[in-house]
Amino acid sequence: MHWYLDVLKKYATFSGRARRKEYWMYTLFNVVILMALLALGFAVLGENGVYLYLAYMVAVLVPTLAVTVRRLHDTGRSGWWYFITFVPLVGPIVLLVFTCSGGTPAPNQYGPDPKLVSAA
């Protein structure tokens, strides 16, 4: 679970690189929490349960953007590529492909290879 601690340490750090594991484990963890909050919220609070879900979404907005930008950096792309998600239908698919792609296996303009850094 050190990947989640890495994300928390870099809560609003948009510089550097994030490995696929860090990004996808963070994403999986948040999806599980969001589903649990949504189910619990509706079970306990009824229709108002959606506010519990929305509150969590707002709370993790900055770290989610930060880890996504660092993931894009690992693939050699600028963080501005995140805005491709605003292109209907195609944009989110392109971002998904970018985040699934392997990182640059050597240092790039955004920093050293995180695989080599974590292995040292």
Backbone as JSON Lines, residues from 0, in Angstrom:
{"i":0,"aa":"M","n":[0.83,-1.19,0.0],"ca":[0.0,0.0,0.0],"c":[0.87,1.25,0.0]}
{"i":1,"aa":"H","n":[2.16,1.09,-0.24],"ca":[3.05,2.25,-0.29],"c":[2.72,3.17,-1.46]}
{"i":2,"aa":"W","n":[2.08,2.65,-2.49],"ca":[1.69,3.47,-3.64],"c":[0.72,4.55,-3.21]}
{"i":3,"aa":"Y","n":[-0.2,4.23,-2.29],"ca":[-1.16,5.24,-1.84],"c":[-0.46,6.29,-0.99]}
{"i":4,"aa":"L","n":[0.51,5.87,-0.2],"ca":[1.28,6.84,0.58],"c":[2.09,7.76,-0.34]}
{"i":5,"aa":"D","n":[2.6,7.2,-1.44],"ca":[3.31,8.03,-2.42],"c":[2.38,9.1,-2.98]}
{"i":6,"aa":"V","n":[1.15,8.71,-3.29],"ca":[0.19,9.67,-3.83],"c":[-0.13,10.72,-2.77]}
{"i":7,"aa":"L","n":[-0.31,10.31,-1.53],"ca":[-0.63,11.27,-0.47],"c":[0.53,12.23,-0.2]}
{"i":8,"aa":"K","n":[1.76,11.71,-0.29],"ca":[2.93,12.59,-0.11],"c":[3.0,13.63,-1.21]}
{"i":9,"aa":"K","n":[2.56,13.23,-2.39],"ca":[2.59,14.12,-3.56],"c":[1.19,14.65,-3.84]}
{"i":10,"aa":"Y","n":[0.43,14.95,-2.81],"ca":[-0.98,15.33,-2.9],"c":[-1.26,16.31,-4.03]}
{"i":11,"aa":"A","n":[-0.49,17.36,-4.14],"ca":[-0.71,18.37,-5.17],"c":[0.54,18.59,-6.0]}
{"i":12,"aa":"T","n":[1.36,17.56,-6.15],"ca":[2.59,17.65,-6.93],"c":[2.3,17.23,-8.36]}
{"i":13,"aa":"F","n":[2.39,18.19,-9.26],"ca":[2.11,17.92,-10.66],"c":[3.39,17.67,-11.46]}
{"i":14,"aa":"S","n":[4.53,17.78,-10.81],"ca":[5.8,17.53,-11.5],"c":[6.27,16.12,-11.19]}
{"i":15,"aa":"G","n":[7.1,15.59,-12.05],"ca":[7.62,14.25,-11.84],"c":[6.83,13.23,-12.64]}
{"i":16,"aa":"R","n":[7.03,11.97,-12.31],"ca":[6.44,10.87,-13.05],"c":[5.78,9.88,-12.1]}
{"i":17,"aa":"A","n":[4.74,9.21,-12.59],"ca":[4.05,8.18,-11.81],"c":[3.98,6.9,-12.64]}
{"i":18,"aa":"R","n":[4.39,5.81,-12.04],"ca":[4.33,4.51,-12.72],"c":[2.88,4.1,-12.94]}
{"i":19,"aa":"R","n":[2.68,3.14,-13.83],"ca":[1.34,2.61,-14.07],"c":[0.73,2.05,-12.79]}
{"i":20,"aa":"K","n":[1.54,1.32,-12.02],"ca":[1.03,0.71,-10.79],"c":[0.49,1.77,-9.83]}
{"i":21,"aa":"E","n":[1.25,2.83,-9.64],"ca":[0.8,3.91,-8.74],"c":[-0.51,4.49,-9.22]}
{"i":22,"aa":"Y","n":[-0.62,4.78,-10.51],"ca":[-1.83,5.38,-11.06],"c":[-3.03,4.43,-10.96]}
{"i":23,"aa":"W","n":[-2.86,3.19,-11.42],"ca":[-3.99,2.28,-11.46],"c":[-4.41,1.78,-10.09]}
{"i":24,"aa":"M","n":[-3.48,1.59,-9.18],"ca":[-3.86,1.2,-7.82],"c":[-4.62,2.34,-7.14]}
{"i":25,"aa":"Y","n":[-4.16,3.56,-7.35],"ca":[-4.87,4.73,-6.81],"c":[-6.28,4.79,-7.39]}
{"i":26,"aa":"T","n":[-6.39,4.58,-8.69],"ca":[-7.7,4.62,-9.36],"c":[-8.61,3.51,-8.84]}
{"i":27,"aa":"L","n":[-8.09,2.3,-8.72],"ca":[-8.88,1.18,-8.2],"c":[-9.37,1.46,-6.78]}
{"i":28,"aa":"F","n":[-8.46,1.95,-5.93],"ca":[-8.81,2.27,-4.55],"c":[-9.95,3.29,-4.51]}
{"i":29,"aa":"N","n":[-9.86,4.32,-5.34],"ca":[-10.91,5.35,-5.34],"c":[-12.23,4.83,-5.9]}
{"i":30,"aa":"V","n":[-12.19,3.99,-6.9],"ca":[-13.44,3.43,-7.44],"c":[-14.13,2.57,-6.39]}
{"i":31,"aa":"V","n":[-13.37,1.76,-5.66],"ca":[-13.96,0.93,-4.61],"c":[-14.58,1.81,-3.52]}
{"i":32,"aa":"I","n":[-13.86,2.84,-3.11],"ca":[-14.39,3.75,-2.07],"c":[-15.63,4.47,-2.59]}
{"i":33,"aa":"L","n":[-15.6,4.94,-3.82],"ca":[-16.76,5.65,-4.37],"c":[-17.98,4.74,-4.45]}
{"i":34,"aa":"M","n":[-17.79,3.51,-4.87],"ca":[-18.93,2.58,-4.94],"c":[-19.49,2.3,-3.55]}
{"i":35,"aa":"A","n":[-18.59,2.11,-2.59],"ca":[-19.04,1.85,-1.21],"c":[-19.78,3.06,-0.65]}
{"i":36,"aa":"L","n":[-19.25,4.26,-0.9],"ca":[-19.93,5.47,-0.4],"c":[-21.29,5.65,-1.06]}
{"i":37,"aa":"L","n":[-21.36,5.36,-2.34],"ca":[-22.63,5.5,-3.04],"c":[-23.65,4.51,-2.49]}
{"i":38,"aa":"A","n":[-23.25,3.26,-2.32],"ca":[-24.16,2.25,-1.79],"c":[-24.57,2.57,-0.35]}
{"i":39,"aa":"L","n":[-23.59,2.89,0.48],"ca":[-23.87,3.24,1.87],"c":[-24.72,4.5,1.97]}
{"i":40,"aa":"G","n":[-24.37,5.48,1.16],"ca":[-25.13,6.73,1.18],"c":[-26.58,6.54,0.83]}
{"i":41,"aa":"F","n":[-26.85,5.76,-0.23],"ca":[-28.24,5.53,-0.6],"c":[-28.96,4.65,0.41]}
{"i":42,"aa":"A","n":[-28.25,3.7,1.01],"ca":[-28.88,2.82,2.0],"c":[-29.25,3.58,3.27]}
{"i":43,"aa":"V","n":[-28.4,4.5,3.68],"ca":[-28.63,5.22,4.94],"c":[-29.39,6.52,4.73]}
{"i":44,"aa":"L","n":[-29.0,7.27,3.71],"ca":[-29.56,8.61,3.52],"c":[-30.57,8.72,2.38]}
{"i":45,"aa":"G","n":[-30.79,7.66,1.68],"ca":[-31.72,7.71,0.55],"c":[-31.13,8.54,-0.58]}
{"i":46,"aa":"E","n":[-31.97,9.36,-1.2],"ca":[-31.51,10.18,-2.32],"c":[-30.41,11.16,-1.94]}
{"i":47,"aa":"N","n":[-30.37,11.56,-0.7],"ca":[-29.33,12.5,-0.24],"c":[-27.96,11.82,-0.12]}
{"i":48,"aa":"G","n":[-27.92,10.52,-0.3],"ca":[-26.66,9.79,-0.23],"c":[-25.68,10.19,-1.31]}
{"i":49,"aa":"V","n":[-26.2,10.76,-2.38],"ca":[-25.32,11.19,-3.47],"c":[-24.37,12.31,-2.99]}
{"i":50,"aa":"Y","n":[-24.76,13.04,-1.98],"ca":[-23.9,14.13,-1.47],"c":[-22.64,13.59,-0.8]}
{"i":51,"aa":"L","n":[-22.73,12.42,-0.2],"ca":[-21.55,11.76,0.38],"c":[-20.56,11.42,-0.73]}
{"i":52,"aa":"Y","n":[-21.08,10.89,-1.81],"ca":[-20.29,10.55,-3.0],"c":[-19.64,11.81,-3.57]}
{"i":53,"aa":"L","n":[-20.41,12.86,-3.74],"ca":[-19.89,14.11,-4.31],"c":[-18.83,14.75,-3.41]}
{"i":54,"aa":"A","n":[-19.03,14.66,-2.1],"ca":[-18.04,15.22,-1.16],"c":[-16.7,14.51,-1.31]}
{"i":55,"aa":"Y","n":[-16.73,13.19,-1.45],"ca":[-15.48,12.45,-1.64],"c":[-14.84,12.8,-2.98]}
{"i":56,"aa":"M","n":[-15.66,12.94,-4.02],"ca":[-15.15,13.31,-5.34],"c":[-14.41,14.66,-5.27]}
{"i":57,"aa":"V","n":[-14.96,15.6,-4.57],"ca":[-14.32,16.91,-4.43],"c":[-13.03,16.78,-3.62]}
{"i":58,"aa":"A","n":[-13.05,15.95,-2.58],"ca":[-11.87,15.78,-1.72],"c":[-10.69,15.16,-2.47]}
{"i":59,"aa":"V","n":[-10.94,14.28,-3.43],"ca":[-9.85,13.63,-4.15],"c":[-9.58,14.24,-5.53]}
{"i":60,"aa":"L","n":[-10.2,15.35,-5.83],"ca":[-10.01,15.98,-7.14],"c":[-8.55,16.36,-7.4]}
{"i":61,"aa":"V","n":[-7.93,17.05,-6.48],"ca":[-6.55,17.51,-6.68],"c":[-5.57,16.34,-6.78]}
{"i":62,"aa":"P","n":[-5.59,15.36,-5.84],"ca":[-4.64,14.26,-6.0],"c":[-4.9,13.42,-7.26]}
{"i":63,"aa":"T","n":[-6.15,13.33,-7.69],"ca":[-6.45,12.59,-8.91],"c":[-5.87,13.29,-10.13]}
{"i":64,"aa":"L","n":[-6.05,14.59,-10.19],"ca":[-5.46,15.35,-11.29],"c":[-3.94,15.25,-11.26]}
{"i":65,"aa":"A","n":[-3.36,15.35,-10.06],"ca":[-1.9,15.31,-9.93],"c":[-1.33,13.96,-10.37]}
{"i":66,"aa":"V","n":[-1.93,12.87,-9.93],"ca":[-1.4,11.55,-10.31],"c":[-1.61,11.3,-11.8]}
{"i":67,"aa":"T","n":[-2.69,11.82,-12.38],"ca":[-2.91,11.67,-13.82],"c":[-1.88,12.45,-14.62]}
{"i":68,"aa":"V","n":[-1.59,13.66,-14.19],"ca":[-0.57,14.47,-14.88],"c":[0.8,13.79,-14.77]}
{"i":69,"aa":"R","n":[1.12,13.27,-13.58],"ca":[2.41,12.58,-13.44],"c":[2.45,11.31,-14.29]}
{"i":70,"aa":"R","n":[1.31,10.64,-14.44],"ca":[1.26,9.46,-15.31],"c":[1.5,9.85,-16.76]}
{"i":71,"aa":"L","n":[0.9,10.95,-17.19],"ca":[1.14,11.44,-18.55],"c":[2.61,11.8,-18.73]}
{"i":72,"aa":"H","n":[3.21,12.4,-17.71],"ca":[4.64,12.73,-17.77],"c":[5.48,11.47,-17.95]}
{"i":73,"aa":"D","n":[5.08,10.38,-17.31],"ca":[5.84,9.14,-17.42],"c":[5.82,8.61,-18.86]}
{"i":74,"aa":"T","n":[4.76,8.9,-19.58],"ca":[4.67,8.46,-20.98],"c":[5.3,9.47,-21.92]}
{"i":75,"aa":"G","n":[5.9,10.52,-21.38],"ca":[6.56,11.52,-22.21],"c":[5.63,12.6,-22.73]}
{"i":76,"aa":"R","n":[4.43,12.7,-22.17],"ca":[3.45,13.69,-22.62],"c":[3.27,14.79,-21.59]}
{"i":77,"aa":"S","n":[2.89,15.94,-22.08],"ca":[2.6,17.07,-21.2],"c":[1.31,16.8,-20.43]}
{"i":78,"aa":"G","n":[1.21,17.38,-19.26],"ca":[-0.01,17.26,-18.47],"c":[-1.21,17.91,-19.13]}
{"i":79,"aa":"W","n":[-0.97,18.8,-20.08],"ca":[-2.05,19.45,-20.8],"c":[-2.87,18.46,-21.62]}
{"i":80,"aa":"W","n":[-2.31,17.27,-21.89],"ca":[-3.05,16.24,-22.6],"c":[-4.28,15.8,-21.82]}
{"i":81,"aa":"Y","n":[-4.33,16.1,-20.52],"ca":[-5.5,15.74,-19.73],"c":[-6.78,16.34,-20.32]}
{"i":82,"aa":"F","n":[-6.64,17.52,-20.91],"ca":[-7.82,18.21,-21.44],"c":[-8.44,17.51,-22.65]}
{"i":83,"aa":"I","n":[-7.77,16.48,-23.16],"ca":[-8.35,15.7,-24.25],"c":[-9.64,15.02,-23.78]}
{"i":84,"aa":"T","n":[-9.81,14.87,-22.48],"ca":[-11.03,14.23,-21.97],"c":[-12.28,15.05,-22.29]}
{"i":85,"aa":"F","n":[-12.11,16.31,-22.61],"ca":[-13.27,17.16,-22.92],"c":[-13.75,16.96,-24.36]}
{"i":86,"aa":"V","n":[-13.0,16.21,-25.17],"ca":[-13.45,15.88,-26.51],"c":[-14.44,14.72,-26.36]}
{"i":87,"aa":"P","n":[-15.68,14.92,-26.77],"ca":[-16.69,13.87,-26.56],"c":[-16.3,12.53,-27.19]}
{"i":88,"aa":"L","n":[-16.59,11.47,-26.5],"ca":[-16.42,10.09,-26.91],"c":[-14.96,9.67,-27.09]}
{"i":89,"aa":"V","n":[-14.23,10.35,-27.93],"ca":[-12.86,9.95,-28.26],"c":[-11.87,10.35,-27.17]}
{"i":90,"aa":"G","n":[-12.05,11.51,-26.56],"ca":[-11.1,12.04,-25.59],"c":[-10.81,11.12,-24.42]}
{"i":91,"aa":"P","n":[-11.83,10.63,-23.71],"ca":[-11.55,9.72,-22.6],"c":[-10.88,8.43,-23.04]}
{"i":92,"aa":"I","n":[-11.19,7.96,-24.23],"ca":[-10.55,6.74,-24.73],"c":[-9.07,6.99,-24.98]}
{"i":93,"aa":"V","n":[-8.76,8.15,-25.55],"ca":[-7.35,8.5,-25.8],"c":[-6.6,8.59,-24.47]}
{"i":94,"aa":"L","n":[-7.19,9.24,-23.47],"ca":[-6.54,9.34,-22.17],"c":[-6.35,7.96,-21.55]}
{"i":95,"aa":"L","n":[-7.32,7.08,-21.7],"ca":[-7.19,5.71,-21.2],"c":[-6.01,5.0,-21.87]}
{"i":96,"aa":"V","n":[-5.87,5.16,-23.17],"ca":[-4.75,4.54,-23.88],"c":[-3.43,5.12,-23.37]}
{"i":97,"aa":"F","n":[-3.38,6.43,-23.17],"ca":[-2.16,7.07,-22.66],"c":[-1.78,6.54,-21.28]}
{"i":98,"aa":"T","n":[-2.77,6.4,-20.4],"ca":[-2.47,5.95,-19.04],"c":[-2.13,4.46,-18.99]}
{"i":99,"aa":"C","n":[-2.59,3.71,-19.98],"ca":[-2.25,2.28,-20.05],"c":[-0.9,2.04,-20.71]}
{"i":100,"aa":"S","n":[-0.41,3.02,-21.45],"ca":[0.86,2.87,-22.16],"c":[2.02,2.79,-21.18]}
{"i":101,"aa":"G","n":[3.06,2.1,-21.6],"ca":[4.26,2.02,-20.78],"c":[4.96,3.37,-20.72]}
{"i":102,"aa":"G","n":[5.68,3.58,-19.66],"ca":[6.43,4.82,-19.5],"c":[7.71,4.83,-20.3]}
{"i":103,"aa":"T","n":[8.29,5.99,-20.43],"ca":[9.57,6.12,-21.1],"c":[10.61,5.39,-20.25]}
{"i":104,"aa":"P","n":[11.35,4.43,-20.83],"ca":[12.25,3.59,-20.04],"c":[13.54,4.28,-19.59]}
{"i":105,"aa":"A","n":[13.66,5.52,-19.85],"ca":[14.87,6.27,-19.46],"c":[14.42,7.62,-18.94]}
{"i":106,"aa":"P","n":[15.32,8.39,-18.37],"ca":[14.92,9.74,-17.94],"c":[14.35,10.52,-19.12]}
{"i":107,"aa":"N","n":[13.32,11.29,-18.86],"ca":[12.78,12.19,-19.87],"c":[12.74,13.6,-19.3]}
{"i":108,"aa":"Q","n":[12.12,14.51,-20.01],"ca":[12.12,15.91,-19.57],"c":[11.39,16.13,-18.25]}
{"i":109,"aa":"Y","n":[10.64,15.12,-17.79],"ca":[9.88,15.26,-16.56],"c":[10.55,14.61,-15.35]}
{"i":110,"aa":"G","n":[11.66,13.93,-15.58],"ca":[12.38,13.34,-14.46],"c":[12.93,11.97,-14.79]}
{"i":111,"aa":"P","n":[13.56,11.35,-13.79],"ca":[14.13,10.01,-14.0],"c":[13.03,8.95,-14.08]}
{"i":112,"aa":"D","n":[13.4,7.81,-14.62],"ca":[12.47,6.68,-14.71],"c":[12.1,6.22,-13.31]}
{"i":113,"aa":"P","n":[10.82,6.26,-12.93],"ca":[10.43,5.86,-11.56],"c":[10.7,4.39,-11.27]}
{"i":114,"aa":"K","n":[10.77,3.55,-12.26],"ca":[11.1,2.14,-12.03],"c":[12.53,2.01,-11.53]}
{"i":115,"aa":"L","n":[13.43,2.81,-12.11],"ca":[14.82,2.75,-11.68],"c":[15.01,3.4,-10.32]}
{"i":116,"aa":"V","n":[14.27,4.46,-10.06],"ca":[14.37,5.16,-8.78],"c":[13.87,4.27,-7.64]}
{"i":117,"aa":"S","n":[12.73,3.57,-7.85],"ca":[12.18,2.73,-6.79],"c":[13.0,1.45,-6.6]}
{"i":118,"aa":"A","n":[13.74,1.04,-7.63],"ca":[14.57,-0.16,-7.52],"c":[15.87,0.13,-6.76]}
{"i":119,"aa":"A","n":[16.27,1.39,-6.76],"ca":[17.54,1.76,-6.1],"c":[17.39,1.85,-4.6]}
